[in-house]
C-alpha cells in the first residue's frame, strides 16, 4: 500500500463535513481539505477513526497525483514531528524517509489518515459549528495560529 495509490474515499460524518466545508466556500475542492486537514489534526493533536456509514465522497487519484509531492511532504513532517507516536528521533526519520511506500508504513499511513479525519473535525467545529458568522470563524481560526513569540523550540532543539 502506498499513500497515494488509488482514489480516496471519505465516508460517513467526515464525508458530510467535507461537503459542508466546500459548500460554505472555505475550500473549493475536496483535495484541498485532504492536503490541509492532516496538519490541522496534528497541530491540535486530534485523531479520528473512519466512520463507515453509507454516505461516501471520493477524491479521485487524478486530483491527488498532481499534489503528490506536497502530500508526501506533509506526511514526512508529521512522521518527523510526532514524538508521541514514536519517541526515537532516529525511528521517526526512518518512518519519514525509508519506510515510506512500503508495507512497514501501513501503521503510519493509518495514523496520517486519523490525523486527516481529526483535522476535518477541527475545521468543521471551528468554521461551521462555532457560529453562523463565517468571517468571524475564519478570523478566530487564523488567530489561533498566530504565534507572538518566535522562540519556540521543538523536542530536537530546532527553532520553529
WOPEJO-V82114 format. One line per field, one symbol per residue. phi: phi as a letter, one per 20 degrees, with the letter a starting at -180 (. if undefined). burial: b if it has 16 or more other C-alpha atoms within 10 Angstrom, else e. A space follows every 50 residues. Layout:
BEGIN
phi=???
burial=???
END
This chain:
BEGIN
phi=.cgccbgdddcmfffffgfffeffmfcecgfffgfegfffgfgelddcef defffcccdfgfeegfdgffffffgfgfffeefffbffgfffffffdeeg mdffegfffffgfffgffffffgfffddfgbeegffffffffffeedfde dfcefenefd
burial=eebbeeebebbebbbebbbbbeeeebbebbbbbbbbbbbbbbeeebbbeb eeeeeebebebeebeebeeebbebbbbbbbbbeeeeeebebbbebbeebb beeebbebbebbbbbbbbbbbbbbebbbeeeeeeeebeeeeeeeeeeeee eeeeeeeeee
END
